[in-house]
Amino acid sequence: MTREIINTFLLLLITASTTVGQNDKKSPLFLELKQQDSLFFERSFNQCDIAYLESRMAQDLKFYHDQSGFQDRTKFFENIKQYICASSTKKPIRKVDANSLEVFPLYNNGKLYGAIQMGIHLFYIREQGKTDVHSSTAKFTHVWLMEDGIWKLSEVLSYDHREPATH
């Protein structure tokens, strides 16, 4: 079943990219989602603002990770609390390679309801008083849905994790 979902998602991604195309990197949608990505990951992943994270995740979140498997919303939050936000001495940090970002709008009968965002994330380990250490690089594909004027992360693919020098 999971394979079918991923195949369907990839087919939709290919269809969206060939019929609508990537938004120009100066378009309002691209700039809005670039800012959303930056704010979302700074507050939720880097600062561990769990309340903010909960308010920006779809209730039916689907998270696919190439190393830790599928996670629904409940499992995702358990993992964030246990692995990302548990330690204050060695803190994982996520940054985006801004040059890698791509955005593809999703329309329903001409009305924008969401967007697919793709790019590369750079992961670091932060220790107080030290320079962040680049620990890995990965690709991501996000499906953002607009709900009551708020972008919410609905589907996440995080894949192709590699050591920094191999990407």
N, C-alpha and C positions, 0 to 999 in steps of 0.2 A: 504494500500500500504506500509506503513512504517513497519508493522509487517512482510510483505513478504520480504522486504529488510533485516531486521534483521535476519529472519530465514535463508535466503540465505547466509548471511554473516557467521552465526554460522555454517551452514553446510560446507561452505568452510573452516572455521577454523578447524573444526573437521577433515575434509578430509586431510587438510594440515598437521595437527599434527600426523595423523596416517600413512600417506604415506611417508612423508619426515622426520618428527620428529623435535624436538627442536634442535637448534644448540647448540653445546657444549659451555659452558660459557667461554672457552678460544679461541673459533674460531674467525677468523678475522671479520666475519659478526656480531657475538654477541658483540664483543668489539667495533666495529664501531657504532652499533646502541645504545649501552650503552652510548658511548661518545656523539652521536647525541642527545639522550634524555636529557642528562645533559646540553649540550650547548644550545639546543633548549629552554628548560624551564627556564634556568637561564637568557638567554638574553630576551626571549619574554615575559614570564609570570612574572618572578621575577624582572627584570630590566625594563620592559615595552618598549623594543626596537621594536616598531610597524613596522618599515621598515624591520627589520630582520624577524619578524613574517610573514609579507606579502610575503616575498621572499621564505619562507619555507613551505607555505601552498598551497596545490593544488587549482586550480581555481574552481574546482567543489567539494570543501570540504563538507563533511557530518559529522556533530557533533551531537551525541545522548547523552543526559544527563538525568539521572534518576530523576532529580529535576526541571530542567528548560526546558526540552523538546528538540525537534529537532531544529537545527540551520544550516542554510546554511552559506556560507562564509560571506555574508553581515551581517547577524544577529550575527554571531560569533564575527566579529570585533566590531560591535556596543556594544555587551555585554562586551568584553574585555576592551574597552575604558571606559564604564560606571561603571563596577563593579570591575574590577581588577586593572585598571591603573588610576582611577579618584582621589583617595585619597592619599595624601602623609603622612597622620598621621597614618592611619591604613591600612597597605598594605598586601593583601593576598600573601603568598609565597607557592610555590609547590616544594616539594622534592620527590625523588623516594626512595622506599625501594629497594636498589640495590640487595638484596638477593632474591627478588620476581621476578626479570626480567626473562622473557622467550622470545626467538626469534625463529620464524618459517620462513624459506625462502620461497619465491614465485618464481616459475620458469615458463617460457613459452618456450617450446621446448628446455629445458636444459639451458636457459639463465636466470640468476637472474634479475628480474625486480622490485622486491619489497620484503617486509617482514612484518610479523605480529609480533607486540611486545605487550606483556602482562605483567602486574605487579600491584603493589600497589603504589598509591601516598599518600603522607602525606601532609596535608595542615596546614599552620601556619598563624598567624596574627603577623605582624612585626610592632612594634612601635619604633621610634628612641629612643635610650638610654635604651631600655628594652630587655629582653630575648624574643625570639620568643615563642609564645604560640601555642601549638598544638591544632588545632581547629577541624579537621576531617580527616578521612581516607577513601579512596575509591579505587576501582579496576579500571583498564583501559585496553582497547584493542585498539591499534593503527595499522592502515595500512599505512606503509611508501612505497612510490613509488620512484624509481630512475628516475629522469628526467634530462637529459643532465648532468649527473655526480653529481647531487645534490639530496639528500634525501628530499622528500616533504611529509608532512603529508596529507593524503587523506581522511581517515575515522577515526573517533574517537568514542569510546564508553566509557563513564565515568559513573560508576554505583556503587551501593552498598555503597553509602556515609553513614558514621556512625560517631558517637562521638568517640574520640580516645580510650576510655576504652572498647568499645563494639566490637572491631575488633579482 
